[in-house]
Amino acid sequence: NIIEIVNLYHRVFTASDGEDEGNALFKLTQELLSAPADHSLYCFVAHQQVDGIRKLVGAIIFSKMSFDKSDNTQAQHAYILSPVAVETDCQG
């Protein structure tokens, strides 16, 4: 659920870096996860069972980066591991 993931990023980054950073990560993750599914982005989540309720406790987004080659060879592709959020009480 995109809303649940976006709210996780907001909570975690607000707690660690303040409201402005929380809002920035909320907006970034919302934009990333709302983009068309074209294999340039992968999102993985972690859940934990708490008192019989499944709770989202972590999420990571892999974003594709491409590097053009100047000598007419094929472009190079890589995935960056960012952003990452882990529920504050699950860190450590």
Contacts in CASP RR format, 6 or more apart in sequence:
PFRMAT RR
TARGET T0000
AUTHOR 0000-0000-0000
METHOD contacts of the structure
MODEL  1
NIIEIVNLYHRVFTASDGEDEGNALFKLTQELLSAPADHSLYCFVAHQQV
DGIRKLVGAIIFSKMSFDKSDNTQAQHAYILSPVAVETDCQG
2 30 0 8 1.000
2 33 0 8 1.000
2 34 0 8 1.000
4 56 0 8 1.000
5 29 0 8 1.000
5 33 0 8 1.000
5 43 0 8 1.000
5 45 0 8 1.000
5 56 0 8 1.000
5 59 0 8 1.000
6 26 0 8 1.000
6 29 0 8 1.000
6 30 0 8 1.000
6 33 0 8 1.000
7 26 0 8 1.000
8 56 0 8 1.000
8 57 0 8 1.000
8 58 0 8 1.000
8 59 0 8 1.000
8 85 0 8 1.000
8 87 0 8 1.000
9 22 0 8 1.000
9 25 0 8 1.000
9 26 0 8 1.000
9 28 0 8 1.000
9 29 0 8 1.000
9 59 0 8 1.000
9 83 0 8 1.000
9 85 0 8 1.000
10 22 0 8 1.000
10 23 0 8 1.000
10 25 0 8 1.000
10 26 0 8 1.000
11 87 0 8 1.000
11 88 0 8 1.000
12 25 0 8 1.000
12 85 0 8 1.000
12 86 0 8 1.000
12 87 0 8 1.000
12 88 0 8 1.000
13 21 0 8 1.000
13 22 0 8 1.000
13 24 0 8 1.000
13 25 0 8 1.000
13 26 0 8 1.000
13 85 0 8 1.000
14 21 0 8 1.000
14 22 0 8 1.000
14 23 0 8 1.000
15 88 0 8 1.000
16 88 0 8 1.000
25 83 0 8 1.000
25 85 0 8 1.000
28 83 0 8 1.000
29 61 0 8 1.000
29 83 0 8 1.000
32 41 0 8 1.000
32 43 0 8 1.000
32 61 0 8 1.000
32 63 0 8 1.000
33 41 0 8 1.000
33 43 0 8 1.000
33 61 0 8 1.000
35 41 0 8 1.000
39 64 0 8 1.000
40 63 0 8 1.000
40 64 0 8 1.000
41 61 0 8 1.000
41 62 0 8 1.000
41 63 0 8 1.000
41 64 0 8 1.000
42 61 0 8 1.000
42 62 0 8 1.000
42 79 0 8 1.000
43 59 0 8 1.000
43 60 0 8 1.000
43 61 0 8 1.000
43 62 0 8 1.000
44 59 0 8 1.000
44 60 0 8 1.000
44 62 0 8 1.000
45 56 0 8 1.000
45 58 0 8 1.000
45 59 0 8 1.000
45 60 0 8 1.000
46 56 0 8 1.000
46 57 0 8 1.000
46 58 0 8 1.000
46 59 0 8 1.000
46 86 0 8 1.000
47 54 0 8 1.000
47 55 0 8 1.000
47 56 0 8 1.000
47 57 0 8 1.000
48 54 0 8 1.000
48 55 0 8 1.000
48 57 0 8 1.000
48 90 0 8 1.000
49 55 0 8 1.000
55 87 0 8 1.000
56 87 0 8 1.000
57 86 0 8 1.000
57 87 0 8 1.000
57 90 0 8 1.000
58 84 0 8 1.000
58 85 0 8 1.000
58 86 0 8 1.000
58 87 0 8 1.000
58 90 0 8 1.000
59 84 0 8 1.000
59 85 0 8 1.000
60 81 0 8 1.000
60 83 0 8 1.000
60 84 0 8 1.000
60 85 0 8 1.000
61 82 0 8 1.000
61 83 0 8 1.000
61 84 0 8 1.000
62 79 0 8 1.000
62 80 0 8 1.000
62 81 0 8 1.000
63 79 0 8 1.000
63 80 0 8 1.000
63 82 0 8 1.000
64 77 0 8 1.000
64 78 0 8 1.000
64 79 0 8 1.000
65 77 0 8 1.000
65 78 0 8 1.000
65 79 0 8 1.000
65 80 0 8 1.000
66 75 0 8 1.000
66 76 0 8 1.000
66 77 0 8 1.000
67 75 0 8 1.000
67 76 0 8 1.000
67 77 0 8 1.000
67 78 0 8 1.000
68 75 0 8 1.000
69 75 0 8 1.000
69 76 0 8 1.000
END
